[in-house]
Amino acid sequence: MEWKHILSDDRFKDIITESLTYLTKFKRIYVYGFVIMSNHFHLIWQMIGGHQRSNVQRDFLKYTSQQILKAMQKLQPEILKDLVVDAKDRKYQVWERNSLGISLWSPEVFRQKLNYIYNNPVMAGLCQFPEDYKYSSAQFYEKNVNDWVFLTHHEG
C-alpha cells in the first residue's frame, strides 16, 4: 500500500497532537517521543494504569481518523478519493492496519529508536537538524524546549 501524504496540512497533524494531549491528560499514556511526517508518524509511548496498548491504540487511531476525515471533507475533499477502500466496515481508510509496535527493552534500544524517528524529517529534506522540525519531540531532548504538553522525559 502506498503511503498517502494526508498529513501535509498541519491542521491534520494537530489532530494527532490534540489526541495525544487528551490521552495524557486522562492518564492513559506517557509520550516519550514522536515525529509526525506528511504520510506517517512515529510514537514512543507507554500505557499507564492497566490500560491495554491494543485498546488505547484502537481508540487513538479510530478517533484521529474520524477527525481527519471530518476535517478533510471541509478543507480538502479532493483527497478523500485517495482514501476509498472496499471494506465492509468503512468507506475510507486513513491509517495502515496492524501498525508496527516495537518493544524498547533497554536504554540503548530506546535511544536508537528515538534517533531513528528524529532523523525522518532530515532524511526527507524537511530540515537540516532534527530539532528544527516542528512536529517532533527532538527540541524537547536537544534544546530543552517543550512545546508539547503531552511529553514526558524518558528519564523521569
Order of alpha helices (4+ residues) and beta strands (2+ residues): alpha-beta-beta-alpha-alpha-alpha-alpha
